[in-house]
């Protein structure tokens, strides 16, 4: 089935898609500090790649995918002290996603799948609330990759919790937008094994207090495009599986 970038379509083209087999995919990221070597757009780069990987899975299963423009602004409290980070309230994020689902529902699309790459706990909570508040005309499907069953399928660094702007995310940016990676800086950064998961469980709320004074965790110098390509594929599969489990446009 076809894959479309929604913003490039006309309203008549959207009207004429096979609504019974169509899923809208919403990339969600953040404008947020990702070390001295990755761009503020890192999460959006990854979210869009995840969305298109999900679209490939839907296509193979006979669904049509509409990939929406990304949500760039989310709750980013952990990185608020770093210049360039933009953080908005979680209630705004929840309301925005729910309203986007309503718009898709008015277009006759019954499923909105959220391709989220921003793991700040405030954003995860906001997206979970959105899924719990799905409007009747369009279910919201959110695959929370921080849950154990999903995390088990991702990389060792991801499972360690030391995975912000390290090998895990750096690999995916190398795969999707290598021109945005400051390679010489990344190569010189020492690994930072501090776990954000442990920090969150300890009640900490900032990268600095969690042991990331430069806004990175993990091993940036170990990132590879090959690992990034595989990780993107897995993320797409996780989201597609959540859509199928929810009965999305079967």
C-alpha positions in Angstrom: 0.0 0.0 0.0 1.2 3.6 -0.5 3.1 5.7 2.0 2.5 9.4 2.1 4.0 12.5 3.7 0.8 14.2 4.8 2.1 17.8 4.4 2.9 17.2 0.8 -0.6 16.0 -0.1 -3.6 18.1 -1.2 -6.8 17.8 0.8 -8.5 15.9 -2.1 -5.7 13.4 -2.1 -6.2 12.8 1.7 -9.9 12.5 1.1 -9.4 9.8 -1.5 -7.1 7.5 0.5 -8.4 4.1 1.5 -9.6 5.1 4.9 -10.4 1.5 6.0 -6.7 0.6 5.8 -5.0 3.9 6.7 -2.9 4.7 9.7 -1.6 8.2 10.5 1.9 8.3 12.1 2.9 11.2 14.3 6.6 11.7 15.0 7.3 13.3 18.4 10.7 14.6 19.4 12.1 17.7 21.2 14.3 20.7 20.7 16.8 19.6 23.4 20.5 19.5 24.3 22.2 16.4 23.1 25.8 16.8 24.2 28.3 19.0 22.4 28.3 16.7 19.3 24.6 16.1 18.3 22.1 18.7 17.2 19.1 19.9 19.2 16.9 18.2 16.6 18.3 14.7 17.5 15.0 13.3 18.8 13.0 14.6 15.8 15.5 13.1 13.4 15.1 9.7 15.2 11.3 10.0 15.5 10.9 10.7 11.8 13.1 7.7 10.9 11.0 5.6 13.3 7.8 6.8 11.6 9.0 5.8 8.1 10.3 2.4 9.4 6.8 1.8 10.8 5.3 2.9 7.5 7.4 0.2 5.8 6.0 -2.4 8.2 2.4 -1.2 7.7 3.0 -1.3 3.9 4.1 -4.9 4.1 0.8 -5.7 5.9 -1.4 -4.0 3.4 -1.9 -0.7 5.2 -1.5 2.9 3.9 0.6 5.2 6.1 0.2 8.9 6.4 3.3 10.4 8.1 2.4 13.7 9.7 4.7 16.6 10.3 6.5 16.1 13.7 5.7 17.6 17.0 8.9 19.5 17.9 8.0 20.9 21.2 7.4 18.7 24.3 8.2 18.5 27.9 12.0 18.6 28.3 12.6 19.3 32.0 15.8 17.4 32.3 17.5 19.6 29.7 15.9 23.0 30.6 19.1 24.5 31.9 21.0 24.0 28.6 20.8 26.9 26.0 18.6 26.0 23.0 16.4 23.5 24.8 12.7 24.3 24.5 10.3 22.8 27.0 6.5 23.0 27.2 4.1 21.8 29.8 3.0 18.1 29.6 -0.7 19.1 29.6 0.0 21.1 26.3 1.6 18.0 24.8 -1.3 15.8 25.8 -3.9 18.2 24.5 -2.0 18.7 21.2 -1.8 15.0 20.5 -5.4 14.4 21.3 -6.5 17.3 19.0 -4.3 16.0 16.2 -6.1 12.6 16.6 -9.5 14.4 16.4 -8.3 16.1 13.2 -7.3 12.7 11.7 -10.7 11.3 12.8 -12.5 14.0 10.9 -10.5 13.0 7.9 -11.7 9.4 8.3 -8.5 8.0 9.7 -9.2 5.8 12.7 -5.7 5.3 14.1 -2.9 7.8 15.1 0.4 6.0 15.9 2.8 8.1 17.9 6.5 7.6 16.9 8.2 9.0 20.0 11.9 9.4 20.4 12.0 11.7 23.4 12.4 9.8 26.6 12.0 12.6 29.2 9.7 11.1 31.8 7.4 14.1 31.6 7.0 13.5 27.9 6.4 9.8 28.3 3.7 10.6 30.9 2.1 13.2 28.6 1.9 10.8 25.7 0.5 8.0 27.9 -2.3 10.4 29.0 -3.0 11.2 25.4 -3.4 7.5 24.6 -5.7 7.1 27.5 -7.7 10.0 26.3 -8.2 8.9 22.7 -11.2 10.5 21.0 -13.8 8.0 19.8 -13.2 8.8 16.2 -9.4 8.1 16.3 -7.6 5.8 18.7 -4.1 6.9 19.8 -1.5 4.2 19.8 1.7 4.9 21.9 4.5 2.3 22.0 6.4 3.2 25.2 9.9 1.9 24.4 11.0 2.4 28.0 8.9 -0.6 29.1 10.9 -3.7 29.8 9.5 -5.8 27.0 10.4 -3.2 24.4 13.7 -2.2 25.9 14.8 -5.8 25.8 14.8 -5.6 22.0 16.9 -2.5 21.8 20.6 -2.0 22.3 22.8 -2.8 25.4 23.4 0.9 25.9 19.7 1.7 25.9 19.1 -1.0 28.5 21.8 0.4 30.7 20.0 3.7 31.0 23.1 5.6 30.0 21.6 6.4 26.6 21.1 10.1 25.9 23.3 11.4 23.1 25.5 8.3 23.4 26.0 5.4 21.1 22.3 4.6 20.9 21.1 8.0 19.7 24.3 8.9 18.0 24.2 5.8 15.8 20.7 6.7 14.6 21.7 10.3 13.7 24.7 8.9 11.8 22.3 6.7 9.9 19.8 9.4 9.1 21.6 12.7 9.1 25.4 12.2 9.3 26.0 15.8 8.3 24.6 17.0 11.6 27.0 15.0 13.8 30.2 16.8 15.0 32.4 13.8 14.4 35.6 15.2 15.7 34.0 16.2 19.0 32.2 12.9 19.4 35.4 11.0 18.8 37.0 12.8 21.8 34.2 12.4 24.3 34.8 9.9 27.1 32.1 7.4 27.8 29.7 8.5 30.6 28.2 5.4 32.2 25.8 7.3 34.5 22.3 5.8 34.2 19.4 8.2 33.7 17.1 5.4 34.8 18.8 5.2 38.1 18.7 9.0 38.4 15.0 9.1 37.7 14.3 6.4 40.3 16.4 8.4 42.8 14.1 11.4 42.2 16.6 13.5 40.2 15.2 15.9 37.6 18.1 17.4 35.6 20.9 16.0 33.4 23.4 17.8 35.5 22.2 16.3 38.8 22.1 12.9 37.1 25.8 13.1 36.2 25.6 14.6 32.7 27.1 18.1 32.9 27.5 18.2 29.1 24.0 16.7 28.4 25.2 13.3 27.2 25.2 9.8 28.7 26.7 6.7 27.1 29.5 6.3 24.6 29.3 8.8 21.8 32.6 7.8 20.2 31.3 4.2 19.7 28.3 5.2 17.5 28.0 3.6 14.0 25.5 4.1 11.2 25.1 0.4 10.9 23.9 0.1 14.5 21.6 3.1 13.9 20.0 1.5 10.9 19.1 -1.7 12.8 17.9 0.3 15.8 15.6 2.3 13.6 14.2 -0.9 12.1 13.4 -2.3 15.5 11.7 1.0 16.6 9.5 0.9 13.5 8.6 -2.7 14.2 7.7 -1.9 17.9 5.3 0.8 16.8 3.8 -1.3 14.0 3.2 -4.2 16.4 1.4 -1.8 18.8 -0.8 -0.7 15.9 -1.7 -4.3 15.0 -2.3 -5.2 18.6 -4.7 -2.2 18.9 -6.6 -3.4 15.8 -5.4 -0.3 13.8 -7.1 -0.2 10.4 -7.1 -4.0 10.0 
